[in-house]
Amino acid sequence: MGTDIKSGDYAENMSAKENALQYVKDFIEESLNWYQSHRSAKKFWSKGLRFGTIMFMSAGTLISLLPTALIENVHRLALERSLPGIFVALAGLCMTLDKAYGHTSGWKRYVETFMLLQREKDELHFLRCEKGSTMPEDQFIAECKAIMLRVRGIISKEVVSWANELSFQQRLQDANRQGGIDSSSQPRVQSVS
């Protein structure tokens, strides 16, 4: 967003202070809205898969205990004997799907990023309320710029974290196709500063 805040290109009828404030505020609001809207799908799948893991694991455990506790000395069918293993395998599948598609980790990243962005929005609000009318224009614009750079840093950090996770997930998939993986060496994407 190549808007020159100081020259007034953002909104011609505003002062430079108002321009800087509005520009940063709009960017933070857009970012908050994006994270708010995208985290709900991650939350849905994360909770669903974790709930499935718990339910399947519990069912596998209970099924293995119930028939022997209720009915002794009766031959159990082969299917009955394999049900606990099937439920444990389904629990493992739920965990694998969550890990492979990054639902829980993505939801966690989105919530953390949303909270950090909200803090910066509050900082901007209090800057305007406490110092907006008394602070010299250049200093006020510098404070707005510092907040904007922190916001971009927060978003950049989340994107780097996502890229690292995606890169590792891709390596897992590639290794599974080739027959194994050495998980001791996870690739890392470095932030560009």
N, C-alpha and C positions, 0 to 999 in steps of 0.2 A: 504494500500500500504506500505508494510514493507520494503521499500528500505532504506538502511543505506547510507545517503548522504555523511557523512564525510569520510567513508572508500572507497568511489569511486565505489560502486556496481552499481550505476545507469548507468554510462558510464565510462569504464576503461581508455579511452584515454583523459578524461577531468580532470582538476584540481578540488579540492573540491569546490571552489567557483563556477566554471562553472556547476558542478553537482547540487549544491543547487539551483542555478538560473534556470537551465533547468528543474529540477524536479518541482519546484513551478510554473514555467511558463506553463509547460505541463498540470499540474493539473488545473490551472486557465482556460486555453484554452479549455480543455475538459468540464469543468463546464459551461463556457460561451456557448459553442456549444450546450450543452444539453438544457439549458434554452432558447436559441434562437430558437431551433427547436420545443420545446414543447409549447412555448407560442403562436405560431400562431393559433393552434386549439382553445385554450382558447379565444383568441382575436376574432376569427371568430364567435364562438357561443355566446360570450358575446355581441358583437355588434349586431348580428342578433336578439337575444332575447330582447335586450333593444330597438332596432328599432321596433320590433313587438309589444312590449308593448306600445310604443308611437303611432304607427299607429292604433292599435286596440282601444286604449283609445280615440284617435281623431275621429276615425270613429264612435264610439259609441256616442260621444257627438254630432257630426255633423248630424248623422242620426236622432237623437231625435229632432233636431231643424229644419232641412230642410223641411220635409213634412208639418209641421204646418205653416211655413213661406211662402211656395209656394202655398199650396192648403188648403184653410180654409173650415171648415164645411164639410169635407168629412170623412166618416168613414174609419179609417185605419184598415187594416187587423191585425189579432192577431200576425202574424209573424212580421209585420212592427213594432208593439208596443214592441215586445220582442227583436228586433234587437239591440237596444242600450245595453240592458243587456247582450246579447250574446257577443257583442264586448268587453264590459268591462270584462266579464268572460274570454275571450281569452287573454286579456291584463294581467289579473291576472295569467293565466296559464303560460304565457311567463315569468313573474316575478318569479313565483314559480319554474319553471324549471331552471332558472338561479341560484336561491338561492340553490335549492336542489342539483344541480350538481356543484356548485361553480365555474361557468365559469368566472364571473366578478372578484370575489375575487381571484381566481387562477391566472387570467391574471395580476391582480394588484401585487400579490406576486411575480410572475415570472419577471415582469418588474423591480420591486424594487430590487430583488435579482440580476438580470442581471446588473443593474446600480452599485450596491455595488461591485460586482465582477469585473466590468470594472475599478472601482476606484482602487481596489487592483492590478489589472494588470498594471495600470499606475504607481502606487507606486513602483512596482517591476522594471518597466522599468527605472524610474528615479533613483532608488537606483543603478542600474547597471551603468547608464550614469554618475551620479554625484559622486558616491563613490566607484564604482566597482574596479577601479585600485588602489586607494589609501588606502582603508579601510583594516585593517588586516583581514586575512582569518577567524579567529574565530568570529570576530565581524560581518563580512559580512554574514556568515552562520547563526548567531543568528538573524540578521535582516530578512533573507529569511524565517527562521523558524517562526518568529513573523508574517510575512505576511501570511504564510501558515496556521497558527493557526487562524488568523482572517478570512481567506477564509472558513475554515472548520466551524467556528462559524457562519458565514453568512448563509451557507447552512443548518447547524443544526437548526438555528432559523427559516428558511423557512419551514423545515420539521416539526418542532414542531407546527408551525402555521397551516400547512396543517392537521396535526393529530388532533389538536383541532377542526378545522372546520369539519373534517370527523366524529369525535366522536359526535359532536353536530348534524350533519345531520343524523347520525344513530339513535340517540335518538329521533329526530323528526319523523323519519319513524316508529320506534317502537311505539312511543306514538300515532301516527295517527292510527296505527293498533289496539291499545287498547282504543282509544277514547278520547285522550286529552293529553296535555303536560303542565307542569309548566316551562315556558321558563326563569324563574328567576334564575334557577341554571344550568348553563352551565358547563360541565366538562372541566377540563383543564389538558393538558399534560405538564409536567415539563421537561425542558431541562436538560439533563445529562451533568454535567460539570466535 
